[in-house]
Amino acid sequence: MKIADIGGEFALIKRLTRKACADPVVVKGVGDDCAVLKYTDISYLLVTVDMMVENDHFTLEWHSPYQIGYKLMEANVSDIIAMGGTPHWAFLSIALTPATEVEFMDEFYRGLYASAESHGVHLIGGDTTHGAIMVVNLALLGAVEHDALRLRSMAVPGDLICVTGTLGRSEAGLRLLKQGLRESSVNSHLQPRCRRVWEGRIIAHFCHAMIDVSDGLGSEVRHICEESGTGACIDWEKIPLLPETVAAAAKVSADAHDFALYGGEDFELVFTIAPENIDALRDQFSDFTVVGEILPAEEGIYLMRDGQRQDVKKGFDHFA
């Protein structure tokens, strides 16, 4: 039986990790952007891991070594920010091919450090080996105050669903690259940039649940609903898109809304918030859009488009 036969990546994770962790130090294990561990009297330790594989997450045909290193760090930092936390310490494990040149690795580390320094992250360990293709894996530790921790499971019916920035940019860039089109908009895929730490911390002060956009808006809202035991409605017309994303989608005969819903690696933040807290949040941070509402579980998870209810499909899946 293949992984796709049981429902793909997330079904496999549930199958292999269904036994609950009995360690009292573990506040939250599998099922969120980070694991959460007891740490100090006022804060939790956050732990996340992200792996990138050559010809899957990046290709040497398109990506510079600088961009690969930068993207790896941004993907991990985004997870810490989505928990309301601050990233601190990173550990890098890499598998390099015998053909890898020293100059390539100099540039990879230059990109990794450029991202790390912008977020206050320190690289303090790791491992290096060889392999048939390049594989890079980063483990990142951070911290969050007890009252600032935000989990996927904290959404409640009546919350508004919001997303920072705009969506679909990375998928649009990927589609253009696959068509052999090198335009400025492809940079959103080659070197995505996550939100800043201060932005996540402000949002955490006002919101209930939060998650980063790794696999598309539809997938992230579904994750929130599964963990919170709720339903949701996403308003198709309110999904924020840049004009260049819409234009890129048209060039490849696609709909930019689908890029936003089912693409990934935009590394924006999706959060749920009580309506009465919206204005207070806007006073301190305004780069977000209300795109839907959290509903009771029995109402399901759906997309409202042109007055018609549609199913929300699954987002990106490595094994689909």
Secondary structure, DSSP 4 states (H G I P E B T S, - for coil): --GGGGTSHHHHHHHHT-SPP--TTEEE-TTSSSEEEE-SSSEEEEEEEEEEEBTTTB-TTT--HHHHHHHHHHHHHHHHHHTT-EEEEEEEEEEE-TT--HHHHHHHHHHHHHHHHHHT-EEEEEEEEE-SS-EEEEEEEEEEEGGG---GGG--TTPEEEEES--SHHHHHHHHHHTT---GGGHHHHS-----HHHHHHHHHH-S-EEE-SS-HHHHHHHHHHHHTEEEEEEGGG----HHHHHHHHHTT--HHHHHHH------EEEEE-GGGHHHHHHH---EEEEEEEEEGGG-EEEEETTEEEE------TT-
